[in-house]
Amino acid sequence: MRVRCGTPDHHSYDRYGGRGITVCERWASSFRAFYEDMGSRPTPDHQLERIDNDGPYSPENCRWASRIEQCNNRSDNRLITWRGETRTLSEWSRVTGIKMHTIAARLDRLNWDVERSLSTPPRPMRRKAKA
C-alpha cells in the first residue's frame, strides 16, 4: 500500500500514487496504527480493499475483502442490470450457472437482450463422434 502509493519507480505506482491515491497520515507513519484500525486479516484469502476505488487508503475507506469481492469491485467490470438488480458479468455467471463467455457472446455477438441472455439455459455440449 505505502510503496504503491509513494514510490514512483514501483511497477504499480501509475495505478496508485500516480493517479492520486494516497495513504492517510496515520497509516503512512505507523503500522501499529493501521493494525489498530483494521485488525488482522480474517483469512489468508482476504486483502485490503478501498471501498471508493478513487479514494485514499484510510480507516473509513478500507475493508478486508476476499479475492472474489475485490474482483467484483474493479473499475473495469462490466455491470449488467437484470430484473432490477445490478451485478457484474462474473456475478451473473455464478448466479445463473451460465459461463461468462456465453453471456458476453449472447449480448455482444448475438445481440440478445439481457433478459434472454441471462434466462436462456445453455445448450448441452455436443459430444464428438469417436472415430
Secondary structure, DSSP 8 states (H G I E B T S, - for coil): -HHHHH-TTSTTGGGTGGGT--B-HHHHH-HHHHHHHH-S-SSTT-EEEESSTTS-BSGGGEEEE-HHHHHHT-TT--EEEETTEEEEHHHHHHHH---HHHHHHHHHTS---HHHHHHS-----------
